Amino acid sequence: MAAHLGVDTTFDLTTPVGGFTHEADSDQSIDVVTIKDEDGITVVAVPKKLITETQTIKGKGDPGLASVVAGAFTAGTIKVISVSGSESNEDFPDFEITGKKFTNRV
């Protein structure tokens, strides 16, 4: 069995210049619309068309605060919504970058 160290992909996010990504995570969610009958029992459950994907990368280096920009979301395109960094005298600076992507279910 082959072993792998490091991160295979940063999904749609980009590692900051001079930084190193140690962890990458992606999570998708779809809301569900339900109908309940007179007894409170769910009789219909249908997924909505909007898929929300949250992507996060973490690592060492400067977080690149300029990557968070104002503007509208575009369907199917990642938009960086949060960037954070922390520094200490004991270690290199850490960064965490979070982005959201909205797509429509076919």
PyRosetta script that sets phi, psi and omega in degrees:
from pyrosetta import init, pose_from_sequence

init()
pose = pose_from_sequence("MAAHLGVDTTFDLTTPVGGFTHEADSDQSIDVVTIKDEDGITVVAVPKKLITETQTIKGKGDPGLASVVAGAFTAGTIKVISVSGSESNEDFPDFEITGKKFTNRV")
pose.set_psi(1, 132.1)
pose.set_omega(1, -178.4)
pose.set_phi(2, -76.8)
pose.set_psi(2, 143.3)
pose.set_omega(2, 177.4)
pose.set_phi(3, -107.5)
pose.set_psi(3, 150.9)
pose.set_omega(3, 178.9)
pose.set_phi(4, -138.0)
pose.set_psi(4, 130.0)
pose.set_omega(4, 174.2)
pose.set_phi(5, -109.5)
pose.set_psi(5, 139.6)
pose.set_omega(5, 177.6)
pose.set_phi(6, 101.8)
pose.set_psi(6, -163.7)
pose.set_omega(6, -175.3)
pose.set_phi(7, -109.4)
pose.set_psi(7, 125.7)
pose.set_omega(7, 178.0)
pose.set_phi(8, -70.3)
pose.set_psi(8, -40.9)
pose.set_omega(8, -175.3)
pose.set_phi(9, -146.6)
pose.set_psi(9, 152.2)
pose.set_omega(9, 171.5)
pose.set_phi(10, -107.2)
pose.set_psi(10, 17.9)
pose.set_omega(10, -179.5)
pose.set_phi(11, 59.9)
pose.set_psi(11, -124.4)
pose.set_omega(11, -179.5)
pose.set_phi(12, -97.1)
pose.set_psi(12, -1.0)
pose.set_omega(12, -179.9)
pose.set_phi(13, -88.7)
pose.set_psi(13, 161.0)
pose.set_omega(13, -178.7)
pose.set_phi(14, -119.8)
pose.set_psi(14, 134.5)
pose.set_omega(14, 175.8)
pose.set_phi(15, -65.7)
pose.set_psi(15, 133.5)
pose.set_omega(15, 179.7)
pose.set_phi(16, -59.7)
pose.set_psi(16, 150.2)
pose.set_omega(16, 179.3)
pose.set_phi(17, -59.0)
pose.set_psi(17, 129.9)
pose.set_omega(17, -178.7)
pose.set_phi(18, 80.0)
pose.set_psi(18, 3.4)
pose.set_omega(18, -179.8)
pose.set_phi(19, -104.8)
pose.set_psi(19, 170.6)
pose.set_omega(19, 179.7)
pose.set_phi(20, -135.8)
pose.set_psi(20, 123.8)
pose.set_omega(20, -178.8)
pose.set_phi(21, -86.6)
pose.set_psi(21, 129.2)
pose.set_omega(21, 179.9)
pose.set_phi(22, -107.0)
pose.set_psi(22, -21.7)
pose.set_omega(22, -174.9)
pose.set_phi(23, -148.5)
pose.set_psi(23, 137.1)
pose.set_omega(23, 176.7)
pose.set_phi(24, -135.9)
pose.set_psi(24, 137.9)
pose.set_omega(24, -176.7)
pose.set_phi(25, -141.0)
pose.set_psi(25, 141.5)
pose.set_omega(25, 177.4)
pose.set_phi(26, -136.1)
pose.set_psi(26, 137.6)
pose.set_omega(26, -178.7)
pose.set_phi(27, -139.1)
pose.set_psi(27, 130.3)
pose.set_omega(27, 178.1)
pose.set_phi(28, -111.7)
pose.set_psi(28, 145.4)
pose.set_omega(28, 177.0)
pose.set_phi(29, -141.9)
pose.set_psi(29, 147.9)
pose.set_omega(29, 176.9)
pose.set_phi(30, -132.0)
pose.set_psi(30, 128.6)
pose.set_omega(30, 175.9)
pose.set_phi(31, -76.3)
pose.set_psi(31, 152.0)
pose.set_omega(31, -179.6)
pose.set_phi(32, -119.4)
pose.set_psi(32, 133.9)
pose.set_omega(32, 176.8)
pose.set_phi(33, -98.6)
pose.set_psi(33, 132.7)
pose.set_omega(33, -178.0)
pose.set_phi(34, -124.8)
pose.set_psi(34, 156.3)
pose.set_omega(34, 172.8)
pose.set_phi(35, -124.5)
pose.set_psi(35, 129.8)
pose.set_omega(35, 178.3)
pose.set_phi(36, -109.2)
pose.set_psi(36, 147.3)
pose.set_omega(36, 177.5)
pose.set_phi(37, -85.7)
pose.set_psi(37, -173.2)
pose.set_omega(37, -176.9)
pose.set_phi(38, -63.9)
pose.set_psi(38, -18.1)
pose.set_omega(38, 178.5)
pose.set_phi(39, -94.0)
pose.set_psi(39, 1.1)
pose.set_omega(39, -179.8)
pose.set_phi(40, 83.5)
pose.set_psi(40, 11.8)
pose.set_omega(40, 179.7)
pose.set_phi(41, -91.6)
pose.set_psi(41, 132.8)
pose.set_omega(41, 178.7)
pose.set_phi(42, -70.1)
pose.set_psi(42, 122.1)
pose.set_omega(42, -178.2)
pose.set_phi(43, -109.1)
pose.set_psi(43, -22.3)
pose.set_omega(43, 177.5)
pose.set_phi(44, -137.7)
pose.set_psi(44, 132.2)
pose.set_omega(44, 175.4)
pose.set_phi(45, -136.5)
pose.set_psi(45, 116.8)
pose.set_omega(45, -176.2)
pose.set_phi(46, -127.9)
pose.set_psi(46, 132.9)
pose.set_omega(46, 177.4)
pose.set_phi(47, -71.7)
pose.set_psi(47, 143.3)
pose.set_omega(47, 174.7)
pose.set_phi(48, -72.6)
pose.set_psi(48, 168.1)
pose.set_omega(48, -177.1)
pose.set_phi(49, -81.9)
pose.set_psi(49, -19.1)
pose.set_omega(49, -176.1)
pose.set_phi(50, -84.2)
pose.set_psi(50, 125.3)
pose.set_omega(50, 175.1)
pose.set_phi(51, -106.9)
pose.set_psi(51, 125.0)
pose.set_omega(51, 178.0)
pose.set_phi(52, -105.8)
pose.set_psi(52, 124.0)
pose.set_omega(52, 178.1)
pose.set_phi(53, -117.2)
pose.set_psi(53, 126.8)
pose.set_omega(53, 176.9)
pose.set_phi(54, -110.4)
pose.set_psi(54, 125.8)
pose.set_omega(54, 180.0)
pose.set_phi(55, -118.5)
pose.set_psi(55, 138.2)
pose.set_omega(55, -179.9)
pose.set_phi(56, -136.6)
pose.set_psi(56, 136.7)
pose.set_omega(56, 170.7)
pose.set_phi(57, -125.7)
pose.set_psi(57, 146.8)
pose.set_omega(57, 179.0)
pose.set_phi(58, -133.0)
pose.set_psi(58, 149.0)
pose.set_omega(58, 178.4)
pose.set_phi(59, -179.8)
pose.set_psi(59, -159.6)
pose.set_omega(59, -178.9)
pose.set_phi(60, -110.5)
pose.set_psi(60, 139.8)
pose.set_omega(60, 177.7)
pose.set_phi(61, 130.3)
pose.set_psi(61, -178.7)
pose.set_omega(61, 178.4)
pose.set_phi(62, -73.3)
pose.set_psi(62, 133.3)
pose.set_omega(62, -174.8)
pose.set_phi(63, -72.3)
pose.set_psi(63, -16.3)
pose.set_omega(63, -179.2)
pose.set_phi(64, 69.0)
pose.set_psi(64, 65.2)
pose.set_omega(64, -175.9)
pose.set_phi(65, -59.8)
pose.set_psi(65, -22.9)
pose.set_omega(65, -179.4)
pose.set_phi(66, -70.4)
pose.set_psi(66, -9.3)
pose.set_omega(66, -179.5)
pose.set_phi(67, -74.6)
pose.set_psi(67, -12.7)
pose.set_omega(67, 175.2)
pose.set_phi(68, -90.5)
pose.set_psi(68, 114.4)
pose.set_omega(68, -178.2)
pose.set_phi(69, -126.7)
pose.set_psi(69, 150.8)
pose.set_omega(69, 177.7)
pose.set_phi(70, -74.2)
pose.set_psi(70, 156.4)
pose.set_omega(70, 176.5)
pose.set_phi(71, 141.6)
pose.set_psi(71, 172.6)
pose.set_omega(71, -177.0)
pose.set_phi(72, -80.0)
pose.set_psi(72, 157.1)
pose.set_omega(72, 173.3)
pose.set_phi(73, -79.2)
pose.set_psi(73, 146.8)
pose.set_omega(73, 174.8)
pose.set_phi(74, -117.0)
pose.set_psi(74, 132.3)
pose.set_omega(74, -178.0)
pose.set_phi(75, -55.8)
pose.set_psi(75, 130.9)
pose.set_omega(75, 176.2)
pose.set_phi(76, 80.3)
pose.set_psi(76, 4.1)
pose.set_omega(76, -178.6)
pose.set_phi(77, -119.3)
pose.set_psi(77, 134.1)
pose.set_omega(77, 179.4)
pose.set_phi(78, -71.0)
pose.set_psi(78, 142.1)
pose.set_omega(78, 174.7)
pose.set_phi(79, -130.2)
pose.set_psi(79, 124.5)
pose.set_omega(79, 179.0)
pose.set_phi(80, -70.7)
pose.set_psi(80, 123.5)
pose.set_omega(80, -177.8)
pose.set_phi(81, -112.5)
pose.set_psi(81, -16.1)
pose.set_omega(81, -177.5)
pose.set_phi(82, -152.5)
pose.set_psi(82, 134.2)
pose.set_omega(82, 175.4)
pose.set_phi(83, -136.3)
pose.set_psi(83, 130.8)
pose.set_omega(83, 177.3)
pose.set_phi(84, -137.2)
pose.set_psi(84, 152.0)
pose.set_omega(84, 178.0)
pose.set_phi(85, -140.3)
pose.set_psi(85, 153.1)
pose.set_omega(85, 176.0)
pose.set_phi(86, -141.0)
pose.set_psi(86, 144.9)
pose.set_omega(86, -179.4)
pose.set_phi(87, -129.6)
pose.set_psi(87, 152.5)
pose.set_omega(87, 174.3)
pose.set_phi(88, -147.5)
pose.set_psi(88, 165.8)
pose.set_omega(88, 177.4)
pose.set_phi(89, -77.5)
pose.set_psi(89, -14.0)
pose.set_omega(89, -173.6)
pose.set_phi(90, -91.1)
pose.set_psi(90, -21.0)
pose.set_omega(90, -170.1)
pose.set_phi(91, -149.7)
pose.set_psi(91, 174.8)
pose.set_omega(91, 175.4)
pose.set_phi(92, -71.3)
pose.set_psi(92, 158.4)
pose.set_omega(92, 178.9)
pose.set_phi(93, -65.3)
pose.set_psi(93, 146.3)
pose.set_omega(93, 177.5)
pose.set_phi(94, -104.7)
pose.set_psi(94, 151.2)
pose.set_omega(94, 173.3)
pose.set_phi(95, -133.2)
pose.set_psi(95, 156.3)
pose.set_omega(95, 172.1)
pose.set_phi(96, -142.3)
pose.set_psi(96, 125.9)
pose.set_omega(96, -179.0)
pose.set_phi(97, -122.6)
pose.set_psi(97, 129.5)
pose.set_omega(97, -180.0)
pose.set_phi(98, -122.7)
pose.set_psi(98, 134.8)
pose.set_omega(98, 177.2)
pose.set_phi(99, -131.8)
pose.set_psi(99, 157.9)
pose.set_omega(99, 176.9)
pose.set_phi(100, -124.2)
pose.set_psi(100, 144.9)
pose.set_omega(100, 176.1)
pose.set_phi(101, -133.7)
pose.set_psi(101, 132.3)
pose.set_omega(101, 178.9)
pose.set_phi(102, -113.9)
pose.set_psi(102, 128.7)
pose.set_omega(102, 177.0)
pose.set_phi(103, -134.7)
pose.set_psi(103, 162.7)
pose.set_omega(103, 177.9)
pose.set_phi(104, -99.6)
pose.set_psi(104, 136.8)
pose.set_omega(104, 176.3)
pose.set_phi(105, -73.6)
pose.set_psi(105, 139.0)
pose.set_omega(105, -178.6)
pose.set_phi(106, -82.4)
pose.dump_pdb("model.pdb")
